[in-house]
Amino acid sequence: MNKKTYDIAGKKKLWLIISAALFVIIAVLTVIKGTEIAIEFKGGTIVSYSYAGDINTGDIDKAMQEILNTPVTIQSGENISGDTKNITVSFSYDDGLSEDTQNKMLEKLQSMYPNGNIEQLESNDVNPTSGREFFLKCVIAAIIAAALIIGYIAWRFKKISGWSAGICAIIALLHDLVIVFGSFILFGYEINANFIAVILTILGYSVNNTIVVYDRIRENQKILKGASVAELVNVSDSQTLTRSIRTSVTTVATMLIVSIVAYIYGVSSILSFAVPLIFGMVSGTYSSICIAPSLWVWWYEKRKSKKKSKK
């Protein structure tokens, strides 16, 4: 047992204020910056080009927006089959991409980089139906997973009011998902398949941390007989604190290294996964230690006081 016991359950209001403040910041950022939805979810067009030499994606972004009158996403990469490189311009275009517009785009790029040997490779329309179906399936999977998590925690921790413990764990998960969403908004990343991947990763990570705390509460219930629920939570949280922080620091440090390497080499697809994952893991550790147990103590005490008042 740790020599020092932290009064985590006694600071329920502090954790609530911190989380509420974060939610307000995320809401404000969402209103100000807006939400970038990937083409696979909203539909659009992807035009790819080959080129040689160096280009400036920022300049191309501005030039394409002037032609299309709509926000665009520019991605560049190496072509492993030759000396040329590839660049893709993706955007939502309700009216469809005409041949005349395609020619204007190509001519603009060639005028910007006359020595770049820029050629159009292909133009593809993306139907949002498959992306929406994928998103819907992920939502259904998350709902089923949440129900199973509540059922599992309710059964395994029935001696410490398992149903309420399970629901508090799900609330903590929702807290983490909001933080992940906020990180996407903060850095201007698109809500795409990476968003779903991060959410599913955090689901498993955060639930595991929460169950570790609950498991220690169950064990301490046998050892610390007569202790209040708040005391059990404080002791159990303090005992698992070092383990949770070490796990989080190790994983976050790994993702931080991945993020730095991805930033240096301009691999945006990896960057938009690793950075939000860092935010999600930090939030998962915080919610497992502070949010879920503190909520459960509040719930348990409220229910107990109601039972006493009825008597």
Number of C-alpha atoms within 10 A of each C-alpha: 9 13 8 9 15 18 15 21 26 16 12 17 11 12 19 15 11 10 18 13 12 16 16 11 14 21 15 13 16 17 11 10 12 13 18 15 14 20 22 20 20 16 22 21 21 20 20 19 20 21 23 15 12 10 15 10 15 10 11 19 16 13 17 23 14 12 13 17 11 11 15 21 19 17 17 20 13 13 13 9 7 7 11 17 19 19 21 20 20 24 24 22 16 9 7 11 18 8 9 8 13 16 12 14 21 17 15 16 23 16 12 16 17 11 12 18 14 23 16 18 12 11 16 12 17 19 15 16 13 14 19 15 12 16 17 12 12 16 13 12 13 15 12 12 16 20 14 13 18 21 16 15 22 19 14 18 20 14 10 19 16 20 19 20 26 29 21 23 29 22 17 25 28 15 21 27 22 17 23 25 21 24 21 23 23 17 12 14 23 17 19 19 17 19 20 16 14 22 24 16 14 25 22 13 18 24 21 14 22 28 20 17 23 27 16 17 25 18 12 17 19 10 11 13 9 10 13 13 18 20 21 25 31 22 25 27 28 21 20 17 17 12 12 20 15 11 13 21 15 11 15 20 12 13 20 17 12 16 22 14 14 17 13 8 9 15 15 15 13 15 21 23 22 23 22 26 25 24 20 30 26 19 25 30 23 20 26 29 27 23 26 26 30 25 22 25 23 16 15 17 15 11 12 11 10 10 10 8 8 6 5
